[in-house]
Amino acid sequence: MLTAVSCASPTACTAVGTYNDGVFGVAEHWNGVRWTIQRLPAPPGPPGEQPDVSPVSVSCASATACVTVGTTQNQTLAEAWNGSRWTVQRTPNPPYR
């Protein structure tokens, strides 16, 4: 399910969301002709577990500069697109109470 889209131009759009019952994060890029699927990487998680990646928003300044934000394992998540790959960014998390 895609949850957000951002377009820097008519030939550069990125949509983000989840697939496989919300377990894996996904981005799709529009180049003006077709959509291309891009799997969002997960940050390191507990041994033997694949952390859920749930992007909820995306913003693109250009075809080679996008940021998506969301959650993973009850933590904040941000990932940046540089035109060729997504990279997990360090984000602060509030302490649990």
Jmol script that loads the backbone (N, CA, C; Angstrom):
load data "model"
ATOM      1  N   MET A   1       0.842  -1.166   0.000  1.00  0.00           N
ATOM      2  CA  MET A   1       0.000   0.000   0.000  1.00  0.00           C
ATOM      3  C   MET A   1       0.896   1.240   0.000  1.00  0.00           C
ATOM      4  N   LEU A   2       0.727   2.083  -0.974  1.00  0.00           N
ATOM      5  CA  LEU A   2       1.477   3.337  -1.034  1.00  0.00           C
ATOM      6  C   LEU A   2       0.782   4.374  -0.162  1.00  0.00           C
ATOM      7  N   THR A   3       1.566   5.144   0.600  1.00  0.00           N
ATOM      8  CA  THR A   3       1.005   6.101   1.547  1.00  0.00           C
ATOM      9  C   THR A   3       1.290   7.557   1.213  1.00  0.00           C
ATOM     10  N   ALA A   4       2.294   7.815   0.362  1.00  0.00           N
ATOM     11  CA  ALA A   4       2.648   9.204   0.058  1.00  0.00           C
ATOM     12  C   ALA A   4       3.356   9.277  -1.282  1.00  0.00           C
ATOM     13  N   VAL A   5       3.277  10.460  -1.901  1.00  0.00           N
ATOM     14  CA  VAL A   5       3.977  10.691  -3.169  1.00  0.00           C
ATOM     15  C   VAL A   5       4.501  12.120  -3.195  1.00  0.00           C
ATOM     16  N   SER A   6       5.653  12.305  -3.839  1.00  0.00           N
ATOM     17  CA  SER A   6       6.225  13.632  -4.021  1.00  0.00           C
ATOM     18  C   SER A   6       6.801  13.699  -5.429  1.00  0.00           C
ATOM     19  N   CYS A   7       6.537  14.807  -6.126  1.00  0.00           N
ATOM     20  CA  CYS A   7       7.039  14.981  -7.485  1.00  0.00           C
ATOM     21  C   CYS A   7       7.884  16.246  -7.567  1.00  0.00           C
ATOM     22  N   ALA A   8       9.122  16.094  -8.009  1.00  0.00           N
ATOM     23  CA  ALA A   8       9.996  17.239  -8.222  1.00  0.00           C
ATOM     24  C   ALA A   8       9.766  17.832  -9.609  1.00  0.00           C
ATOM     25  N   SER A   9       9.207  17.006 -10.509  1.00  0.00           N
ATOM     26  CA  SER A   9       8.881  17.449 -11.873  1.00  0.00           C
ATOM     27  C   SER A   9       7.913  16.424 -12.471  1.00  0.00           C
ATOM     28  N   PRO A  10       7.379  16.675 -13.651  1.00  0.00           N
ATOM     29  CA  PRO A  10       6.488  15.695 -14.284  1.00  0.00           C
ATOM     30  C   PRO A  10       7.176  14.367 -14.618  1.00  0.00           C
ATOM     31  N   THR A  11       8.489  14.355 -14.645  1.00  0.00           N
ATOM     32  CA  THR A  11       9.219  13.130 -14.952  1.00  0.00           C
ATOM     33  C   THR A  11      10.045  12.622 -13.768  1.00  0.00           C
ATOM     34  N   ALA A  12       9.740  13.084 -12.568  1.00  0.00           N
ATOM     35  CA  ALA A  12      10.475  12.647 -11.379  1.00  0.00           C
ATOM     36  C   ALA A  12       9.551  12.648 -10.168  1.00  0.00           C
ATOM     37  N   CYS A  13       8.875  11.513  -9.965  1.00  0.00           N
ATOM     38  CA  CYS A  13       8.000  11.346  -8.804  1.00  0.00           C
ATOM     39  C   CYS A  13       8.456  10.132  -8.012  1.00  0.00           C
ATOM     40  N   THR A  14       8.278  10.183  -6.702  1.00  0.00           N
ATOM     41  CA  THR A  14       8.575   9.054  -5.832  1.00  0.00           C
ATOM     42  C   THR A  14       7.387   8.832  -4.916  1.00  0.00           C
ATOM     43  N   ALA A  15       6.953   7.587  -4.840  1.00  0.00           N
ATOM     44  CA  ALA A  15       5.882   7.181  -3.929  1.00  0.00           C
ATOM     45  C   ALA A  15       6.477   6.185  -2.941  1.00  0.00           C
ATOM     46  N   VAL A  16       6.004   6.206  -1.694  1.00  0.00           N
ATOM     47  CA  VAL A  16       6.497   5.271  -0.679  1.00  0.00           C
ATOM     48  C   VAL A  16       5.324   4.584   0.007  1.00  0.00           C
ATOM     49  N   GLY A  17       5.611   3.434   0.581  1.00  0.00           N
ATOM     50  CA  GLY A  17       4.603   2.676   1.308  1.00  0.00           C
ATOM     51  C   GLY A  17       5.180   1.350   1.762  1.00  0.00           C
ATOM     52  N   THR A  18       4.308   0.355   1.928  1.00  0.00           N
ATOM     53  CA  THR A  18       4.736  -0.965   2.397  1.00  0.00           C
ATOM     54  C   THR A  18       4.134  -2.056   1.521  1.00  0.00           C
ATOM     55  N   TYR A  19       4.715  -3.247   1.615  1.00  0.00           N
ATOM     56  CA  TYR A  19       4.156  -4.428   0.969  1.00  0.00           C
ATOM     57  C   TYR A  19       4.401  -5.630   1.866  1.00  0.00           C
ATOM     58  N   ASN A  20       3.840  -6.770   1.492  1.00  0.00           N
ATOM     59  CA  ASN A  20       3.927  -8.001   2.283  1.00  0.00           C
ATOM     60  C   ASN A  20       3.324  -7.772   3.665  1.00  0.00           C
ATOM     61  N   ASP A  21       2.063  -7.336   3.681  1.00  0.00           N
ATOM     62  CA  ASP A  21       1.332  -7.049   4.923  1.00  0.00           C
ATOM     63  C   ASP A  21       2.029  -6.004   5.786  1.00  0.00           C
ATOM     64  N   GLY A  22       2.660  -5.026   5.163  1.00  0.00           N
ATOM     65  CA  GLY A  22       3.262  -3.924   5.896  1.00  0.00           C
ATOM     66  C   GLY A  22       4.621  -4.219   6.487  1.00  0.00           C
ATOM     67  N   VAL A  23       5.245  -5.334   6.105  1.00  0.00           N
ATOM     68  CA  VAL A  23       6.534  -5.713   6.682  1.00  0.00           C
ATOM     69  C   VAL A  23       7.695  -4.982   6.020  1.00  0.00           C
ATOM     70  N   PHE A  24       7.653  -4.836   4.691  1.00  0.00           N
ATOM     71  CA  PHE A  24       8.778  -4.251   3.973  1.00  0.00           C
ATOM     72  C   PHE A  24       8.422  -2.881   3.424  1.00  0.00           C
ATOM     73  N   GLY A  25       9.371  -1.952   3.527  1.00  0.00           N
ATOM     74  CA  GLY A  25       9.181  -0.633   2.953  1.00  0.00           C
ATOM     75  C   GLY A  25       9.526  -0.657   1.476  1.00  0.00           C
ATOM     76  N   VAL A  26       8.788   0.142   0.704  1.00  0.00           N
ATOM     77  CA  VAL A  26       9.026   0.185  -0.729  1.00  0.00           C
ATOM     78  C   VAL A  26       8.896   1.622  -1.220  1.00  0.00           C
ATOM     79  N   ALA A  27       9.705   1.955  -2.204  1.00  0.00           N
ATOM     80  CA  ALA A  27       9.576   3.229  -2.908  1.00  0.00           C
ATOM     81  C   ALA A  27       9.385   2.893  -4.383  1.00  0.00           C
ATOM     82  N   GLU A  28       8.639   3.718  -5.070  1.00  0.00           N
ATOM     83  CA  GLU A  28       8.478   3.562  -6.509  1.00  0.00           C
ATOM     84  C   GLU A  28       8.792   4.902  -7.158  1.00  0.00           C
ATOM     85  N   HIS A  29       9.574   4.844  -8.231  1.00  0.00           N
ATOM     86  CA  HIS A  29       9.999   6.071  -8.907  1.00  0.00           C
ATOM     87  C   HIS A  29       9.356   6.148 -10.285  1.00  0.00           C
ATOM     88  N   TRP A  30       8.773   7.308 -10.609  1.00  0.00           N
ATOM     89  CA  TRP A  30       8.166   7.582 -11.911  1.00  0.00           C
ATOM     90  C   TRP A  30       9.132   8.420 -12.726  1.00  0.00           C
ATOM     91  N   ASN A  31       9.475   7.974 -13.934  1.00  0.00           N
ATOM     92  CA  ASN A  31      10.407   8.708 -14.794  1.00  0.00           C
ATOM     93  C   ASN A  31       9.705   9.396 -15.962  1.00  0.00           C
ATOM     94  N   GLY A  32       8.381   9.468 -15.904  1.00  0.00           N
ATOM     95  CA  GLY A  32       7.619  10.070 -16.980  1.00  0.00           C
ATOM     96  C   GLY A  32       7.044   9.044 -17.937  1.00  0.00           C
ATOM     97  N   VAL A  33       7.543   7.810 -17.852  1.00  0.00           N
ATOM     98  CA  VAL A  33       7.081   6.735 -18.726  1.00  0.00           C
ATOM     99  C   VAL A  33       6.562   5.541 -17.925  1.00  0.00           C
ATOM    100  N   ARG A  34       7.317   5.153 -16.884  1.00  0.00           N
ATOM    101  CA  ARG A  34       6.914   3.987 -16.098  1.00  0.00           C
ATOM    102  C   ARG A  34       7.406   4.106 -14.657  1.00  0.00           C
ATOM    103  N   TRP A  35       6.796   3.303 -13.780  1.00  0.00           N
ATOM    104  CA  TRP A  35       7.185   3.223 -12.375  1.00  0.00           C
ATOM    105  C   TRP A  35       8.225   2.118 -12.208  1.00  0.00           C
ATOM    106  N   THR A  36       9.235   2.372 -11.368  1.00  0.00           N
ATOM    107  CA  THR A  36      10.264   1.391 -11.035  1.00  0.00           C
ATOM    108  C   THR A  36      10.244   1.169  -9.528  1.00  0.00           C
ATOM    109  N   ILE A  37      10.212  -0.084  -9.095  1.00  0.00           N
ATOM    110  CA  ILE A  37      10.173  -0.411  -7.665  1.00  0.00           C
ATOM    111  C   ILE A  37      11.576  -0.336  -7.075  1.00  0.00           C
ATOM    112  N   GLN A  38      11.664   0.261  -5.873  1.00  0.00           N
ATOM    113  CA  GLN A  38      12.918   0.362  -5.127  1.00  0.00           C
ATOM    114  C   GLN A  38      12.627  -0.091  -3.694  1.00  0.00           C
ATOM    115  N   ARG A  39      13.270  -1.142  -3.261  1.00  0.00           N
ATOM    116  CA  ARG A  39      13.069  -1.606  -1.893  1.00  0.00           C
ATOM    117  C   ARG A  39      13.847  -0.715  -0.939  1.00  0.00           C
ATOM    118  N   LEU A  40      13.180  -0.294   0.131  1.00  0.00           N
ATOM    119  CA  LEU A  40      13.844   0.534   1.141  1.00  0.00           C
ATOM    120  C   LEU A  40      14.616  -0.364   2.099  1.00  0.00           C
ATOM    121  N   PRO A  41      15.880  -0.053   2.382  1.00  0.00           N
ATOM    122  CA  PRO A  41      16.655  -0.887   3.300  1.00  0.00           C
ATOM    123  C   PRO A  41      16.156  -0.735   4.733  1.00  0.00           C
ATOM    124  N   ALA A  42      16.335  -1.789   5.502  1.00  0.00           N
ATOM    125  CA  ALA A  42      15.986  -1.754   6.925  1.00  0.00           C
ATOM    126  C   ALA A  42      17.242  -1.499   7.735  1.00  0.00           C
ATOM    127  N   PRO A  43      17.112  -0.748   8.825  1.00  0.00           N
ATOM    128  CA  PRO A  43      18.269  -0.583   9.710  1.00  0.00           C
ATOM    129  C   PRO A  43      18.556  -1.907  10.411  1.00  0.00           C
ATOM    130  N   PRO A  44      19.740  -2.062  10.982  1.00  0.00           N
ATOM    131  CA  PRO A  44      20.039  -3.306  11.699  1.00  0.00           C
ATOM    132  C   PRO A  44      19.023  -3.535  12.809  1.00  0.00           C
ATOM    133  N   GLY A  45      18.628  -4.777  12.982  1.00  0.00           N
ATOM    134  CA  GLY A  45      17.665  -5.132  14.023  1.00  0.00           C
ATOM    135  C   GLY A  45      18.208  -6.250  14.882  1.00  0.00           C
ATOM    136  N   PRO A  46      17.348  -6.813  15.710  1.00  0.00           N
ATOM    137  CA  PRO A  46      17.774  -7.937  16.547  1.00  0.00           C
ATOM    138  C   PRO A  46      18.246  -9.106  15.674  1.00  0.00           C
ATOM    139  N   PRO A  47      19.194  -9.889  16.165  1.00  0.00           N
ATOM    140  CA  PRO A  47      19.704 -11.023  15.394  1.00  0.00           C
ATOM    141  C   PRO A  47      18.566 -11.954  14.962  1.00  0.00           C
ATOM    142  N   GLY A  48      18.582 -12.328  13.689  1.00  0.00           N
ATOM    143  CA  GLY A  48      17.590 -13.251  13.171  1.00  0.00           C
ATOM    144  C   GLY A  48      16.250 -12.635  12.828  1.00  0.00           C
ATOM    145  N   GLU A  49      16.084 -11.330  13.031  1.00  0.00           N
ATOM    146  CA  GLU A  49      14.821 -10.665  12.734  1.00  0.00           C
ATOM    147  C   GLU A  49      15.008  -9.621  11.642  1.00  0.00           C
ATOM    148  N   GLN A  50      14.012  -9.498  10.780  1.00  0.00           N
ATOM    149  CA  GLN A  50      13.982  -8.455   9.761  1.00  0.00           C
ATOM    150  C   GLN A  50      13.121  -7.319  10.301  1.00  0.00           C
ATOM    151  N   PRO A  51      13.696  -6.163  10.613  1.00  0.00           N
ATOM    152  CA  PRO A  51      12.887  -5.057  11.139  1.00  0.00           C
ATOM    153  C   PRO A  51      11.857  -4.577  10.113  1.00  0.00           C
ATOM    154  N   ASP A  52      10.657  -4.285  10.587  1.00  0.00           N
ATOM    155  CA  ASP A  52       9.635  -3.692   9.731  1.00  0.00           C
ATOM    156  C   ASP A  52      10.067  -2.283   9.352  1.00  0.00           C
ATOM    157  N   VAL A  53       9.782  -1.889   8.124  1.00  0.00           N
ATOM    158  CA  VAL A  53      10.040  -0.533   7.652  1.00  0.00           C
ATOM    159  C   VAL A  53       8.716   0.019   7.151  1.00  0.00           C
ATOM    160  N   SER A  54       8.235   1.081   7.797  1.00  0.00           N
ATOM    161  CA  SER A  54       6.936   1.653   7.445  1.00  0.00           C
ATOM    162  C   SER A  54       7.063   3.134   7.125  1.00  0.00           C
ATOM    163  N   PRO A  55       7.389   3.478   5.877  1.00  0.00           N
ATOM    164  CA  PRO A  55       7.448   4.891   5.504  1.00  0.00           C
ATOM    165  C   PRO A  55       6.043   5.475   5.419  1.00  0.00           C
ATOM    166  N   VAL A  56       5.883   6.719   5.892  1.00  0.00           N
ATOM    167  CA  VAL A  56       4.557   7.350   5.856  1.00  0.00           C
ATOM    168  C   VAL A  56       4.536   8.643   5.062  1.00  0.00           C
ATOM    169  N   SER A  57       5.717   9.197   4.755  1.00  0.00           N
ATOM    170  CA  SER A  57       5.771  10.453   4.019  1.00  0.00           C
ATOM    171  C   SER A  57       7.050  10.501   3.199  1.00  0.00           C
ATOM    172  N   VAL A  58       7.025  11.314   2.130  1.00  0.00           N
ATOM    173  CA  VAL A  58       8.207  11.486   1.299  1.00  0.00           C
ATOM    174  C   VAL A  58       8.221  12.908   0.751  1.00  0.00           C
ATOM    175  N   SER A  59       9.424  13.451   0.591  1.00  0.00           N
ATOM    176  CA  SER A  59       9.581  14.769   0.004  1.00  0.00           C
ATOM    177  C   SER A  59      10.794  14.729  -0.917  1.00  0.00           C
ATOM    178  N   CYS A  60      10.610  15.223  -2.153  1.00  0.00           N
ATOM    179  CA  CYS A  60      11.694  15.222  -3.141  1.00  0.00           C
ATOM    180  C   CYS A  60      11.958  16.639  -3.637  1.00  0.00           C
ATOM    181  N   ALA A  61      13.199  17.085  -3.511  1.00  0.00           N
ATOM    182  CA  ALA A  61      13.598  18.388  -4.036  1.00  0.00           C
ATOM    183  C   ALA A  61      14.010  18.278  -5.497  1.00  0.00           C
ATOM    184  N   SER A  62      14.450  17.071  -5.893  1.00  0.00           N
ATOM    185  CA  SER A  62      14.849  16.817  -7.278  1.00  0.00           C
ATOM    186  C   SER A  62      14.772  15.315  -7.513  1.00  0.00           C
ATOM    187  N   ALA A  63      15.096  14.880  -8.714  1.00  0.00           N
ATOM    188  CA  ALA A  63      15.088  13.452  -9.031  1.00  0.00           C
ATOM    189  C   ALA A  63      16.166  12.693  -8.264  1.00  0.00           C
ATOM    190  N   THR A  64      17.156  13.408  -7.758  1.00  0.00           N
ATOM    191  CA  THR A  64      18.255  12.762  -7.039  1.00  0.00           C
ATOM    192  C   THR A  64      18.334  13.181  -5.575  1.00  0.00           C
ATOM    193  N   ALA A  65      17.254  13.716  -5.036  1.00  0.00           N
ATOM    194  CA  ALA A  65      17.260  14.151  -3.626  1.00  0.00           C
ATOM    195  C   ALA A  65      15.876  14.001  -3.023  1.00  0.00           C
ATOM    196  N   CYS A  66      15.650  12.850  -2.371  1.00  0.00           N
ATOM    197  CA  CYS A  66      14.380  12.594  -1.679  1.00  0.00           C
ATOM    198  C   CYS A  66      14.672  12.128  -0.259  1.00  0.00           C
ATOM    199  N   VAL A  67      13.730  12.372   0.623  1.00  0.00           N
ATOM    200  CA  VAL A  67      13.790  11.869   1.992  1.00  0.00           C
ATOM    201  C   VAL A  67      12.430  11.281   2.323  1.00  0.00           C
ATOM    202  N   THR A  68      12.435  10.093   2.904  1.00  0.00           N
ATOM    203  CA  THR A  68      11.207   9.494   3.403  1.00  0.00           C
ATOM    204  C   THR A  68      11.348   9.302   4.906  1.00  0.00           C
ATOM    205  N   VAL A  69      10.237   9.450   5.618  1.00  0.00           N
ATOM    206  CA  VAL A  69      10.236   9.266   7.064  1.00  0.00           C
ATOM    207  C   VAL A  69       9.119   8.308   7.443  1.00  0.00           C
ATOM    208  N   GLY A  70       9.308   7.643   8.577  1.00  0.00           N
ATOM    209  CA  GLY A  70       8.319   6.698   9.075  1.00  0.00           C
ATOM    210  C   GLY A  70       8.815   6.051  10.343  1.00  0.00           C
ATOM    211  N   THR A  71       8.505   4.759  10.482  1.00  0.00           N
ATOM    212  CA  THR A  71       8.899   4.040  11.700  1.00  0.00           C
ATOM    213  C   THR A  71       9.489   2.684  11.356  1.00  0.00           C
ATOM    214  N   THR A  72      10.249   2.157  12.313  1.00  0.00           N
ATOM    215  CA  THR A  72      10.765   0.797  12.266  1.00  0.00           C
ATOM    216  C   THR A  72      10.949   0.326  13.691  1.00  0.00           C
ATOM    217  N   GLN A  73      10.381  -0.821  14.025  1.00  0.00           N
ATOM    218  CA  GLN A  73      10.526  -1.387  15.365  1.00  0.00           C
ATOM    219  C   GLN A  73      10.254  -0.352  16.455  1.00  0.00           C
ATOM    220  N   ASN A  74       9.182   0.407  16.308  1.00  0.00           N
ATOM    221  CA  ASN A  74       8.789   1.449  17.279  1.00  0.00           C
ATOM    222  C   ASN A  74       9.845   2.537  17.452  1.00  0.00           C
ATOM    223  N   GLN A  75      10.616   2.786  16.420  1.00  0.00           N
ATOM    224  CA  GLN A  75      11.630   3.833  16.417  1.00  0.00           C
ATOM    225  C   GLN A  75      11.369   4.737  15.213  1.00  0.00           C
ATOM    226  N   THR A  76      11.905   5.958  15.258  1.00  0.00           N
ATOM    227  CA  THR A  76      11.797   6.836  14.097  1.00  0.00           C
ATOM    228  C   THR A  76      12.707   6.323  12.993  1.00  0.00           C
ATOM    229  N   LEU A  77      12.352   6.639  11.755  1.00  0.00           N
ATOM    230  CA  LEU A  77      13.136   6.193  10.605  1.00  0.00           C
ATOM    231  C   LEU A  77      13.153   7.285   9.553  1.00  0.00           C
ATOM    232  N   ALA A  78      14.313   7.558   9.005  1.00  0.00           N
ATOM    233  CA  ALA A  78      14.459   8.460   7.853  1.00  0.00           C
ATOM    234  C   ALA A  78      15.425   7.794   6.887  1.00  0.00           C
ATOM    235  N   GLU A  79      15.110   7.904   5.598  1.00  0.00           N
ATOM    236  CA  GLU A  79      15.986   7.371   4.571  1.00  0.00           C
ATOM    237  C   GLU A  79      16.129   8.414   3.469  1.00  0.00           C
ATOM    238  N   ALA A  80      17.323   8.494   2.889  1.00  0.00           N
ATOM    239  CA  ALA A  80      17.598   9.489   1.853  1.00  0.00           C
ATOM    240  C   ALA A  80      17.916   8.796   0.532  1.00  0.00           C
ATOM    241  N   TRP A  81      17.425   9.387  -0.571  1.00  0.00           N
ATOM    242  CA  TRP A  81      17.673   8.908  -1.935  1.00  0.00           C
ATOM    243  C   TRP A  81      18.667   9.850  -2.597  1.00  0.00           C
ATOM    244  N   ASN A  82      19.715   9.297  -3.186  1.00  0.00           N
ATOM    245  CA  ASN A  82      20.735  10.125  -3.841  1.00  0.00           C
ATOM    246  C   ASN A  82      20.727   9.976  -5.365  1.00  0.00           C
ATOM    247  N   GLY A  83      19.690   9.377  -5.902  1.00  0.00           N
ATOM    248  CA  GLY A  83      19.611   9.165  -7.339  1.00  0.00           C
ATOM    249  C   GLY A  83      19.942   7.750  -7.749  1.00  0.00           C
ATOM    250  N   SER A  84      20.592   7.002  -6.847  1.00  0.00           N
ATOM    251  CA  SER A  84      20.906   5.611  -7.178  1.00  0.00           C
ATOM    252  C   SER A  84      20.567   4.622  -6.068  1.00  0.00           C
ATOM    253  N   ARG A  85      20.494   5.101  -4.810  1.00  0.00           N
ATOM    254  CA  ARG A  85      20.122   4.178  -3.731  1.00  0.00           C
ATOM    255  C   ARG A  85      19.575   4.925  -2.524  1.00  0.00           C
ATOM    256  N   TRP A  86      18.810   4.184  -1.715  1.00  0.00           N
ATOM    257  CA  TRP A  86      18.278   4.697  -0.454  1.00  0.00           C
ATOM    258  C   TRP A  86      19.253   4.344   0.657  1.00  0.00           C
ATOM    259  N   THR A  87      19.459   5.269   1.601  1.00  0.00           N
ATOM    260  CA  THR A  87      20.355   5.057   2.729  1.00  0.00           C
ATOM    261  C   THR A  87      19.639   5.428   4.019  1.00  0.00           C
ATOM    262  N   VAL A  88      19.709   4.551   5.018  1.00  0.00           N
ATOM    263  CA  VAL A  88      19.121   4.824   6.325  1.00  0.00           C
ATOM    264  C   VAL A  88      19.889   5.962   6.975  1.00  0.00           C
ATOM    265  N   GLN A  89      19.152   6.941   7.514  1.00  0.00           N
ATOM    266  CA  GLN A  89      19.744   8.099   8.192  1.00  0.00           C
ATOM    267  C   GLN A  89      19.588   7.944   9.703  1.00  0.00           C
ATOM    268  N   ARG A  90      20.517   8.482  10.456  1.00  0.00           N
ATOM    269  CA  ARG A  90      20.408   8.445  11.924  1.00  0.00           C
ATOM    270  C   ARG A  90      19.328   9.440  12.359  1.00  0.00           C
ATOM    271  N   THR A  91      18.452   9.004  13.260  1.00  0.00           N
ATOM    272  CA  THR A  91      17.404   9.871  13.783  1.00  0.00           C
ATOM    273  C   THR A  91      17.335   9.725  15.297  1.00  0.00           C
ATOM    274  N   PRO A  92      16.987  10.805  15.997  1.00  0.00           N
ATOM    275  CA  PRO A  92      16.828  10.715  17.438  1.00  0.00           C
ATOM    276  C   PRO A  92      15.506  10.028  17.780  1.00  0.00           C
ATOM    277  N   ASN A  93      15.462   9.386  18.912  1.00  0.00           N
ATOM    278  CA  ASN A  93      14.243   8.740  19.407  1.00  0.00           C
ATOM    279  C   ASN A  93      13.993   9.158  20.842  1.00  0.00           C
ATOM    280  N   PRO A  94      12.756   9.487  21.177  1.00  0.00           N
ATOM    281  CA  PRO A  94      12.455   9.842  22.556  1.00  0.00           C
ATOM    282  C   PRO A  94      12.599   8.614  23.452  1.00  0.00           C
ATOM    283  N   PRO A  95      12.936   8.816  24.711  1.00  0.00           N
ATOM    284  CA  PRO A  95      13.043   7.671  25.631  1.00  0.00           C
ATOM    285  C   PRO A  95      11.657   7.072  25.886  1.00  0.00           C
ATOM    286  N   TYR A  96      11.629   5.760  26.070  1.00  0.00           N
ATOM    287  CA  TYR A  96      10.377   5.085  26.437  1.00  0.00           C
ATOM    288  C   TYR A  96      10.062   5.355  27.896  1.00  0.00           C
ATOM    289  N   ARG A  97       8.767   5.463  28.198  1.00  0.00           N
ATOM    290  CA  ARG A  97       8.361   5.670  29.593  1.00  0.00           C
ATOM    291  C   ARG A  97       7.404   4.599  30.000  1.00  0.00           C
TER     292      ARG A  97
END
end "model"
wireframe off; spacefill off
backbone 0.3
color backbone group
